[in-house]
Amino acid sequence: MSLFRAIYSSSPFGFDEGILNGILMDARRANKRDGITGALICRGDIYLQWLEGPEDKVRDALARIGRDDRHLDVKLHVAEPVENRVFADWAMLHDPAASWIWTLEEVAAGAVDRATPKDITAFFMQLSPESAAPDPG
């Protein structure tokens, strides 16, 4: 089975702890069922999510997210076949701090729209299990 990766951003609608917990609970349940792993970077002004798994299941998840009224302005940044999973152990890793991505002002000024797929992928690579490993060199 070939693997597929998608990374999207959206603007939260009605962001609070209860809504976020609902999104995470829904995502973890559906992702476990569908063989999808990934990570979510979130703040009151942005969701940035990495999904990886079977292409049809990832595309189904993206369609569900597009219909979810808790997400506004859904934008797909990366959609590509991949060889391996980066977040294989996580039905949905949640990074609540996300203080190292754009500032509130940068998001408001359009940083998400100007970001390249490489920029967006790099945010997540900082969360990957491999990035926490000691440097062998």
Rosetta blueprint (number, residue, H / E / L):
1 M L
2 S L
3 L E
4 F E
5 R E
6 A E
7 I E
8 Y E
9 S E
10 S E
11 S E
12 P E
13 F L
14 G L
15 F L
16 D L
17 E H
18 G H
19 I H
20 L H
21 N H
22 G H
23 I H
24 L H
25 M H
26 D H
27 A H
28 R H
29 R H
30 A H
31 N H
32 K H
33 R H
34 D H
35 G L
36 I L
37 T E
38 G E
39 A E
40 L E
41 I E
42 C E
43 R E
44 G L
45 D L
46 I E
47 Y E
48 L E
49 Q E
50 W E
51 L E
52 E E
53 G E
54 P E
55 E H
56 D H
57 K H
58 V H
59 R H
60 D H
61 A H
62 L H
63 A H
64 R H
65 I H
66 G H
67 R H
68 D L
69 D L
70 R L
71 H E
72 L E
73 D E
74 V E
75 K E
76 L E
77 H E
78 V E
79 A E
80 E E
81 P E
82 V E
83 E L
84 N L
85 R L
86 V L
87 F L
88 A L
89 D L
90 W L
91 A L
92 M L
93 L E
94 H E
95 D E
96 P L
97 A L
98 A L
99 S L
100 W L
101 I L
102 W L
103 T L
104 L H
105 E H
106 E H
107 V H
108 A H
109 A L
110 G L
111 A H
112 V H
113 D H
114 R H
115 A L
116 T L
117 P H
118 K H
119 D H
120 I H
121 T H
122 A H
123 F H
124 F H
125 M H
126 Q L
127 L L
128 S L
129 P H
130 E H
131 S H
132 A H
133 A L
134 P L
135 D L
136 P L
137 G L
